[in-house]
Amino acid sequence: MSHLPQIQIPEHAQEPSQPNLSTWLDTQHRVMWYYMHAQPRPCFSPDLLSELSSFRDDMAHRLDAPEDAGIDYMVLASKVPGIFNLGGDLALFRSLVEAGDRQSLQRYAHACIDMLWTNISGIDGRDITTISLVQGEALGGGFEGAMSAHVLIAERSARMGLPEILFNLFPGMGAYSLLSRKLDPVRAERLILSGRIHTAEELHAMGVVDVLAEDGQGEQAVYDYIARENRARNGFRALRAAKRLSNPVTREELIGITEIWVDAALRLTPRDLRMMERLVARQSARGRDAA
């Protein structure tokens, strides 16, 4: 992309912030940024998922209005230093599993799928390019959320992985569906079962990360990508449509896999839950360190 003129990153003028989510519409470049900053842990808490749902509804309303919404791109990022998102709310998982609360686990899983579907579908097939910018750690559901966008951009020091197998579970909110299409079923299964945390450079070499940016240059890499797509937007959009037609990820597939995940979660043993508790403590510690 070095032959393209570099876009100057404009000054941010954020719209009113919610407790766990902030937005900023760059009207000049037609980019809606939305930044996660969940409390008390930088994970997909029910509160963050609720705010993401409200954001999705607001975006759908804007895009369906008769006047031009002025938005061609949506960028999911984080305001937590060193952390994109640490994944599922493990403290909540543990309590719901111990209580045998299938309905609440199912409700949480479906809320996660709604968040992923926003990215995968470009808000139900609207003419939007979705981008994830990972600066820091994206683990478990955080990695799934990042992969759900049409374009995954990561800074070189970012780390991503799926540690669920460490407490005898699997990542049930889209990991296999997304990875088996980005890679292939064999490599997707190996990555999930390894439980390893990978560098952005490794994932870029695999083809999971689409754009590798130098540290501190993530936002510029987003604008550089946008400049590239804008030069041939019709072609990019047509190719994306062909990709969806030839190998679609459907919401029905994602919801079906969450049912397998809920059943598996309810089979976890006390030993598995103790391992999950250790990971909860790590989530909390990482959140305090980043605060």
C-alpha positions as CSV (number, residue, x, y, z in Angstrom):
1,M,0.0,0.0,0.0
2,S,3.0,2.3,0.0
3,H,2.1,3.7,-3.5
4,L,-1.2,5.1,-2.1
5,P,-1.4,8.6,-0.6
6,Q,-1.5,8.4,3.2
7,I,-4.7,9.7,4.8
8,Q,-4.2,12.1,7.7
9,I,-5.9,10.7,10.8
10,P,-8.4,13.3,11.9
11,E,-8.9,14.5,15.4
12,H,-11.3,12.4,17.4
13,A,-14.6,14.0,18.4
14,Q,-16.4,11.2,20.3
15,E,-20.1,11.0,20.6
16,P,-21.6,10.7,24.1
17,S,-20.0,7.6,25.8
18,Q,-21.8,4.7,27.4
19,P,-20.2,3.0,30.4
20,N,-18.7,0.2,28.3
21,L,-18.7,1.6,24.8
22,S,-17.8,4.8,23.0
23,T,-18.4,5.8,19.4
24,W,-16.9,8.3,17.0
25,L,-18.2,9.1,13.5
26,D,-15.4,10.3,11.2
27,T,-17.7,12.1,8.7
28,Q,-14.8,13.0,6.4
29,H,-13.9,9.4,5.7
30,R,-17.3,7.9,6.4
31,V,-16.0,5.7,9.2
32,M,-17.9,4.8,12.4
33,W,-15.5,3.8,15.1
34,Y,-16.8,2.0,18.2
35,Y,-14.5,1.3,21.2
36,M,-14.9,-1.2,23.9
37,H,-14.0,-0.5,27.6
38,A,-16.0,-2.9,29.7
39,Q,-15.8,-2.8,33.4
40,P,-14.8,-4.3,35.8
41,R,-13.1,-6.7,33.4
42,P,-12.3,-6.1,29.7
43,C,-14.5,-9.0,28.5
44,F,-17.9,-9.4,26.8
45,S,-19.9,-8.7,29.9
46,P,-23.7,-8.6,29.7
47,D,-23.6,-4.8,30.0
48,L,-21.2,-4.5,27.1
49,L,-23.2,-6.9,25.0
50,S,-26.4,-4.8,25.8
51,E,-24.6,-1.6,24.7
52,L,-23.4,-3.3,21.5
53,S,-26.9,-4.3,20.8
54,S,-28.2,-0.8,21.2
55,F,-25.3,0.4,19.0
56,R,-26.3,-2.1,16.3
57,D,-30.0,-1.0,16.4
58,D,-28.9,2.7,16.1
59,M,-26.7,1.9,13.1
60,A,-29.5,0.0,11.4
61,H,-31.8,3.0,11.9
62,R,-29.2,5.4,10.5
63,L,-28.5,3.2,7.5
64,D,-32.2,2.8,6.7
65,A,-33.0,6.5,6.9
66,P,-33.9,8.1,3.6
67,E,-31.0,10.5,3.8
68,D,-27.4,9.2,3.3
69,A,-26.1,8.0,6.7
70,G,-22.5,9.0,5.7
71,I,-21.1,5.6,6.8
72,D,-19.2,3.1,4.6
73,Y,-17.0,1.5,7.3
74,M,-17.4,0.3,10.9
75,V,-14.3,-0.2,13.0
76,L,-14.4,-2.2,16.2
77,A,-11.5,-1.3,18.6
78,S,-10.7,-0.9,22.3
79,K,-9.8,1.9,24.6
80,V,-8.3,-0.5,27.2
81,P,-4.5,-0.2,26.9
82,G,-2.9,-3.5,25.8
83,I,-6.3,-5.3,25.6
84,F,-8.7,-5.7,22.8
85,N,-11.0,-8.1,24.6
86,L,-10.3,-11.0,27.0
87,G,-13.4,-13.0,25.8
88,G,-16.4,-14.4,27.6
89,D,-17.4,-13.4,31.1
90,L,-15.9,-16.4,32.8
91,A,-17.1,-15.3,36.3
92,L,-20.7,-15.3,34.9
93,F,-20.1,-18.7,33.1
94,R,-18.9,-20.3,36.3
95,S,-21.9,-19.2,38.3
96,L,-24.4,-20.2,35.7
97,V,-22.8,-23.6,35.2
98,E,-22.8,-24.2,38.9
99,A,-26.5,-23.2,39.1
100,G,-27.3,-25.4,36.0
101,D,-28.9,-22.4,34.4
102,R,-29.2,-23.5,30.8
103,Q,-31.6,-20.7,29.8
104,S,-29.2,-17.9,31.0
105,L,-26.2,-19.5,29.3
106,Q,-28.2,-19.8,26.1
107,R,-29.3,-16.1,26.3
108,Y,-25.7,-15.0,26.8
109,A,-24.5,-17.1,23.9
110,H,-27.1,-15.7,21.6
111,A,-26.2,-12.1,22.6
112,C,-22.6,-12.9,21.6
113,I,-23.8,-14.3,18.2
114,D,-25.8,-11.1,17.7
115,M,-22.6,-9.1,18.2
116,L,-20.6,-11.3,15.7
117,W,-23.5,-11.2,13.2
118,T,-23.2,-7.4,13.1
119,N,-19.7,-7.8,11.8
120,I,-20.1,-10.9,9.6
121,S,-23.2,-9.6,7.8
122,G,-22.3,-5.9,7.7
123,I,-25.6,-5.3,9.7
124,D,-27.8,-7.8,7.8
125,G,-26.3,-7.2,4.4
126,R,-26.2,-3.5,4.3
127,D,-23.4,-1.9,2.3
128,I,-20.9,-1.6,5.1
129,T,-17.3,-2.9,5.4
130,T,-16.6,-4.0,8.9
131,I,-13.1,-3.8,10.3
132,S,-11.5,-5.0,13.6
133,L,-8.4,-3.2,15.0
134,V,-6.6,-5.3,17.5
135,Q,-4.0,-3.5,19.7
136,G,-3.1,-5.9,22.5
137,E,-4.7,-9.1,23.6
138,A,-7.7,-10.7,22.0
139,L,-8.5,-14.0,23.7
140,G,-11.4,-16.5,23.4
141,G,-14.5,-14.6,22.5
142,G,-12.4,-11.5,22.0
143,F,-10.5,-13.3,19.2
144,E,-13.8,-14.5,17.8
145,G,-15.1,-11.0,17.8
146,A,-12.1,-9.7,16.0
147,M,-12.3,-12.4,13.4
148,S,-15.9,-11.7,12.7
149,A,-15.2,-8.5,10.8
150,H,-14.6,-8.5,7.0
151,V,-11.1,-7.2,7.7
152,L,-8.8,-8.0,10.7
153,I,-6.0,-5.5,11.3
154,A,-3.6,-6.1,14.1
155,E,-0.5,-4.4,15.5
156,R,2.6,-6.5,15.5
157,S,2.7,-6.9,19.3
158,A,-0.9,-8.1,19.5
159,R,-1.5,-11.6,20.8
160,M,-4.6,-13.7,20.0
161,G,-5.7,-17.2,20.9
162,L,-8.5,-19.6,22.1
163,P,-7.7,-20.9,25.6
164,E,-11.1,-22.6,26.2
165,I,-9.7,-26.1,25.8
166,L,-7.6,-25.4,29.0
167,F,-10.8,-25.7,31.1
168,N,-12.2,-28.6,29.0
169,L,-14.5,-26.4,26.8
170,F,-14.3,-25.1,23.2
171,P,-14.9,-21.6,21.8
172,G,-18.5,-21.8,20.8
173,M,-19.2,-18.3,19.5
174,G,-18.0,-18.6,16.0
175,A,-14.3,-19.7,16.2
176,Y,-14.7,-22.9,14.2
177,S,-17.0,-21.4,11.6
178,L,-14.7,-18.4,11.0
179,L,-11.4,-20.2,11.1
180,S,-12.5,-23.1,8.9
181,R,-13.3,-20.6,6.2
182,K,-10.2,-18.4,6.7
183,L,-7.9,-21.4,6.9
184,D,-9.4,-24.9,6.5
185,P,-11.1,-27.4,8.8
186,V,-7.9,-29.2,9.8
187,R,-5.9,-26.1,10.7
188,A,-8.9,-24.6,12.4
189,E,-9.2,-27.7,14.6
190,R,-5.5,-27.7,15.4
191,L,-5.5,-24.0,16.4
192,I,-8.6,-24.5,18.7
193,L,-7.4,-27.7,20.4
194,S,-3.9,-26.3,21.0
195,G,-5.1,-23.6,23.4
196,R,-2.0,-21.6,22.3
197,I,-1.8,-17.8,22.2
198,H,-0.4,-16.7,18.9
199,T,1.4,-13.5,17.9
200,A,-0.2,-11.2,15.3
201,E,2.8,-12.0,13.0
202,E,2.1,-15.7,13.2
203,L,-1.6,-15.2,12.5
204,H,-0.8,-12.9,9.6
205,A,1.4,-15.6,8.1
206,M,-1.4,-18.1,8.5
207,G,-3.9,-15.8,6.8
208,V,-6.0,-15.1,9.8
209,V,-4.9,-11.5,10.2
210,D,-5.4,-9.5,7.0
211,V,-3.2,-6.5,7.7
212,L,-0.2,-6.4,10.0
213,A,0.6,-3.0,11.3
214,E,3.6,-1.7,13.3
215,D,3.0,-0.9,16.9
216,G,1.3,2.4,17.4
217,Q,0.3,2.5,13.7
218,G,-2.9,0.6,13.9
219,E,-5.3,3.5,13.2
220,Q,-3.1,4.6,10.3
221,A,-3.3,1.1,8.9
222,V,-7.1,1.3,9.1
223,Y,-7.1,4.5,7.0
224,D,-4.5,3.0,4.6
225,Y,-6.8,0.0,4.1
226,I,-9.8,2.3,3.6
227,A,-7.9,4.3,0.9
228,R,-7.0,1.1,-0.9
229,E,-10.6,-0.2,-0.8
230,N,-12.0,3.1,-1.9
231,R,-9.9,3.0,-5.1
232,A,-11.8,-0.1,-6.2
233,R,-14.8,-0.3,-3.8
234,N,-17.1,-1.8,-6.4
235,G,-14.7,-4.7,-7.0
236,F,-14.2,-5.2,-3.2
237,R,-17.9,-5.2,-2.6
238,A,-18.6,-7.7,-5.4
239,L,-15.8,-10.0,-4.3
240,R,-17.2,-10.0,-0.7
241,A,-20.7,-10.8,-2.0
242,A,-19.2,-13.7,-4.1
243,K,-17.4,-15.0,-1.0
244,R,-20.6,-14.9,1.0
245,L,-22.4,-16.8,-1.7
246,S,-19.8,-19.5,-2.2
247,N,-19.0,-20.3,1.4
248,P,-21.5,-18.5,3.7
249,V,-21.4,-18.3,7.5
250,T,-25.1,-18.3,8.5
251,R,-26.6,-17.1,11.7
252,E,-28.4,-20.5,11.9
253,E,-25.0,-22.2,11.9
254,L,-23.7,-20.0,14.6
255,I,-26.8,-20.4,16.8
256,G,-26.7,-24.2,16.3
257,I,-23.1,-24.3,17.5
258,T,-24.0,-22.3,20.7
259,E,-26.4,-25.1,21.6
260,I,-23.5,-27.6,21.5
261,W,-21.5,-25.1,23.6
262,V,-24.2,-24.8,26.2
263,D,-24.5,-28.5,26.6
264,A,-20.7,-28.9,26.9
265,A,-20.6,-26.0,29.5
266,L,-23.2,-27.8,31.6
267,R,-21.0,-31.0,31.6
268,L,-18.0,-29.2,33.1
269,T,-16.6,-30.8,36.3
270,P,-15.6,-29.2,39.6
271,R,-12.0,-29.5,38.4
272,D,-12.8,-27.7,35.2
273,L,-14.5,-24.9,37.1
274,R,-11.5,-24.5,39.3
275,M,-9.3,-24.0,36.3
276,M,-11.9,-21.5,35.0
277,E,-11.7,-19.7,38.3
278,R,-7.9,-19.3,37.9
279,L,-8.6,-17.7,34.5
280,V,-11.2,-15.4,36.0
281,A,-8.5,-14.2,38.4
282,R,-6.2,-13.5,35.5
283,Q,-8.9,-11.7,33.6
284,S,-9.5,-9.5,36.7
285,A,-5.8,-8.9,37.2
286,R,-5.3,-7.9,33.6
287,G,-8.3,-5.5,33.9
288,R,-6.8,-3.9,37.0
289,D,-3.4,-3.6,35.4
290,A,-4.9,-1.8,32.3
291,A,-7.0,0.5,34.4
